[in-house]
């Protein structure tokens, strides 16, 4: 009898944690689980003529890879 109860308790713990493992990304506005973003966008940085970082819209700024 104790083995059956222990097995049932273990099964409920495993089954209860399955949704958390399946979708770890949660939308902060709605609170619902959503598909996780796969790719991150690389931020373009620019340097000015002196070699200091600057906004890419300023004159003389060139993108750095």
ZIUR-V553217 format. One line per field, one symbol per residue. ss: DSSP state (H for helix, E for strand, C for the rest). phi: phi as a letter, one per 40 degrees, with the letter a starting at -180 (. if undefined). A space follows every 10 residues. Layout:
# ZIUR-V553217
ss = ???
phi = ???
This chain:
# ZIUR-V553217
ss = CHHHHHHHHH HHHHHHHHHH HHCCCECCCC CCECCCCCCC CCCCEEECCC CCEECCCCCC CEEEC
phi = .ccccccccc cccccccccc ccbccbcccc gccbccccbb ccccbbbccc gccacccccg cbcbc
